[in-house]
Amino acid sequence: MSTIIVAAIVFAAVAYVVYRQFFSGASGCDDCSNVGCPLIDQTQVSKILNK
């Protein structure tokens, strides 16, 4: 019985990751324009700050 429960949890976790990655439309930091984003381009930050 515990194997079925563990398998269900693993399957749900994988499904959640696939959904967030491909189907939810969350862009992550691709169009990020704030400094709090860890993947923001430094030239983009300097352009924003120099305006």
C-alpha positions as CSV (number, residue, x, y, z in Angstrom):
1,M,0.0,0.0,0.0
2,S,2.8,2.4,0.8
3,T,4.3,1.8,-2.6
4,I,1.1,3.0,-4.2
5,I,1.1,6.1,-2.0
6,V,4.7,7.0,-2.8
7,A,4.2,6.4,-6.5
8,A,1.1,8.7,-6.4
9,I,3.2,11.4,-4.7
10,V,6.0,11.1,-7.2
11,F,3.6,11.1,-10.1
12,A,1.9,14.2,-8.8
13,A,5.2,16.0,-8.3
14,V,6.4,15.2,-11.8
15,A,3.0,16.3,-13.2
16,Y,3.2,19.6,-11.3
17,V,6.7,20.3,-12.6
18,V,5.7,19.6,-16.2
19,Y,2.6,21.7,-15.8
20,R,4.5,24.7,-14.4
21,Q,7.3,24.4,-16.9
22,F,5.3,24.0,-20.1
23,F,1.6,24.7,-19.7
24,S,1.1,27.4,-17.0
25,G,2.5,30.2,-19.1
26,A,4.8,31.3,-16.3
27,S,7.7,32.9,-18.0
28,G,10.1,32.9,-15.0
29,C,12.7,35.5,-15.5
30,D,12.6,35.7,-19.3
31,D,10.8,39.1,-19.3
32,C,11.9,40.2,-15.9
33,S,12.7,43.8,-15.5
34,N,13.3,44.1,-11.8
35,V,16.5,43.8,-9.9
36,G,15.2,41.0,-7.7
37,C,15.3,38.5,-10.5
38,P,18.5,36.4,-10.3
39,L,18.7,35.9,-14.1
40,I,18.4,39.6,-15.2
41,D,20.9,40.9,-17.6
42,Q,23.2,43.5,-16.1
43,T,23.0,45.7,-19.2
44,Q,19.3,45.7,-18.9
45,V,19.6,46.9,-15.3
46,S,22.0,49.7,-16.2
47,K,19.6,50.8,-19.0
48,I,16.7,51.0,-16.5
49,L,18.8,52.8,-13.9
50,N,20.2,55.4,-16.4
51,K,16.8,56.5,-17.6
